[in-house]
Amino acid sequence: MALAPLLPAAAVAVGTLKVDAALPYVCTLPSGPQPATVRITAAFPERAEAGEEIRPADVTTTVEFPGAAVAELTALKAATVRAESRLAVGVAQGEQRAEATWSGTAQPVAVPAEGPLTLTTTGDVSSLTTGTEGELSLTAGAFGVDLALSTAEGAATVPASLSVACAPAPDAEGRTVFARVPVGAGAPTGGPGTAAPSPDASSPSSPVPGLPLPPLPSDPAAPGDTAGTATEDPGAGPRADEGLKAADEDTPGAPAPRPAAPPCVTKDPTPMSLSAYITGYSNVRKQDGASLIPLTCVLMEQGDPEIVFGGTEEEPETHLINKAVGRLSTQGRQETPPFKGTFLTFGFAPTTATLVLEQAGPMALYSDTLLSYPYNISETYVRVPLVLRVLDARVNGTKLDVGPSCRTEKPLSSTEPDPATYPGDHMVLVGKGLSTFGGDAKGYLLTGGGPLVGKVTIPAFKGCGAKGENLDRLLTASISGSDNYVRQIQGQTCNILNPFPPINPECTDDGQPYQVPRAER
């Protein structure tokens, strides 16, 4: 497929700088690397003053996959696909550097019979503020997209999702400037479409959080890092708070204080004990909205690892199998902290509910790592039965008495790829990752954390109401349903009794996970 060149900005009214740039990328799919085009559109102020907030508007990110990618989706019997994207955006002004992640979501689209497949995501992005005059340049870096797949009947495919990591094409010199915003009266008037700065003009960029899945071994040079954790890179360039700031983003630089987090302490730990924080979003499809699942402690106990040999005589494979059991821990209870959800009852009446996810059985973690020097490729399944409980609800601001026992009649459920081994109703989340010998890990690893994704069905509610009033049908109509996308971010695990801790500590001095992840849509 021919790759489109960078497009110049269109002429627009005075005061607004419109950006429309089509950039060549290489995306790593299960079959190997494929060329793709990533188009960025946005509106910026034509000029800003020092100290003035610069907020990109009308931001869209469009990726066009070639026919080979469409063939892979149809082979999985995918009829529709829902996309969530993340674009690493570098911001530079003189010697100052900052990085931000532009996230977007899209409504489901039909998978065509043959390529190409075009997916457009939209979303709010961070604003920028600088106290220094001079031109701001924005460059596009690593791009990741999660694809939630459904069959023509509306059921999830197997696997239910596909995560794709993309990097600028080699001839794009790794990063491409797509916008320039003058700041202050003395700044030159620039615009998108100019060449990226030479390598000598900027310091090396730090790892970019937010990639959902690492590149496969056929593309070892593609950038990426473990997603979602609030880690800091001591080797990165100047701190963004020395003048240039990307609002709502952690900026590489000197190590920052650990963010506030609920207690997460393992009592009577063993050498196989792990603990970690997890947080993220869960969509309610029928309401076209998402609820934030608050930061929750997870306590895990690993089993003994197993080595399994497989493959063929010509291509032998060695797998490392790790199993663990886990439980949520909130003030000693196996549940999440309470969180808010807002829904539209009967399509027009706003209903706000305070919810809790209660663990109704053992959490099972199964990680299969293909050992293939210098790459280790991992796939991890997290299975846990969770009941959704309603603590209180309000319709149009009027409080409803839901009673003490309002909850789903059975646990949330996902399509289970191995029902004989894992029977019953439970949620299934999947994480995929890659690690290199002597290098960084990308995507999800059981001990390193990262993104876990899946789809769940929310059952009907029971036991809702008091004083003779039955609210079961109201809450069932508002919340229950299938095909609800879940994306959770796990932080790096803490192994208190690890005799060989890494240079960057896994645990705080009092034995709690050091890394505190951030939720990502």
Salt bridges, closest charged atoms under 4 A:
ASP20 OD1 - ARG39 NH1 2.83
GLU53 OE2 - ARG55 NH2 3.33
ASP58 OD2 - LYS18 NZ 3.82
GLU99 OE2 - ARG175 NH2 3.01
GLU135 OE1 - ARG180 NH1 3.33
ASP146 OD1 - ARG86 NH2 3.54
ASP146 OD2 - ARG487 NH1 2.24
ASP241 OD2 - ARG239 NH2 2.37
ASP250 OD2 - ARG518 NH1 3.83
GLU306 OE2 - LYS323 NZ 3.96
GLU317 OE1 - HIS319 NE2 2.91
GLU335 OE2 - ARG333 NE 2.79
GLU358 OE2 - ARG389 NH1 3.31
GLU358 OE1 - ARG407 NH1 2.85
ASP368 OD1 - HIS319 ND1 2.76
GLU379 OE2 - LYS432 NZ 3.84
GLU416 OE1 - ARG383 NE 2.75
GLU416 OE1 - HIS426 NE2 2.69
ASP483 OD2 - ARG285 NH1 2.27
ASP483 OD1 - LYS455 NZ 2.81
GLU520 OE1 - ARG487 NH2 3.08
